[in-house]
């Protein structure tokens, strides 16, 4: 598993140390790789005896490039599965259990899951019964996060080829990864029911916002252009399988049908002609209906991602 931490200062220093310390307690112990040269990264890696890769690429503003991070992590990885995880995510051992289940799965897959949002202001005492205490706090104060944010992504080594130079900490890269997985025939497993991933709430002052909470950030716009647009973006709800206490099962619901209708031209271009003959006009009608609803202001036009 690998991450690109922000500088270990103030609140970010607290929550990132909490997260990384939780990873070091996972069993069986994963290989943990920290990347980048931000303040405190080398020191934390040395303290916890983790692999540190400072040699990654940055853009002209000093923002790390995600393609470089994936490439260097894959070179250093000792395992057939990799996981990119945000440096503020606390993990319990149910994460490793889910990875083990995925390892034994019969088909190549990518695994994601929703996070739980929780206010954490202090260092966690990992010498106590910290997992029980944190789970109780989640029950009392935690909120399940949206299905549009992938704070951990587990994927097979060699899956990512020719990744665009996405920038870290901005939207669109995760949606591109999910789309690439489906386009290459990988199954998409949602593990929300099996994995409790705790996101320690923080500010988003590094991203420029417009009136109404919309993102108005040049580096986010950069990622948007590289992604290929909304038609080449998937979210967690586009999963093909679900991992829960019963194992990995196919996802069967109306959302799968809806997304098949909306994405078949890109993801399933070889569907039989009779099906294409039906779905083509259906999509035309859907697009016309959405446009009409936008003109009448029943729904809002898509103006980019929100945060918060």
Beta strands, then each sheet from edge to edge (+ up, - down):
strand 1: 2-3
strand 2: 33-35
strand 3: 51-53
strand 4: 81-85
strand 5: 89-91
strand 6: 109-112
strand 7: 115-118
strand 8: 143-144
strand 9: 152-156
strand 10: 187-190
strand 11: 197-200
strand 12: 241-244
strand 13: 247-250
sheet 1: 1+ 2+ 3+
sheet 2: 4+ 9-
sheet 3: 5+ 11- 7- 8+
sheet 4: 6+ 10+ 12+ 13-
end
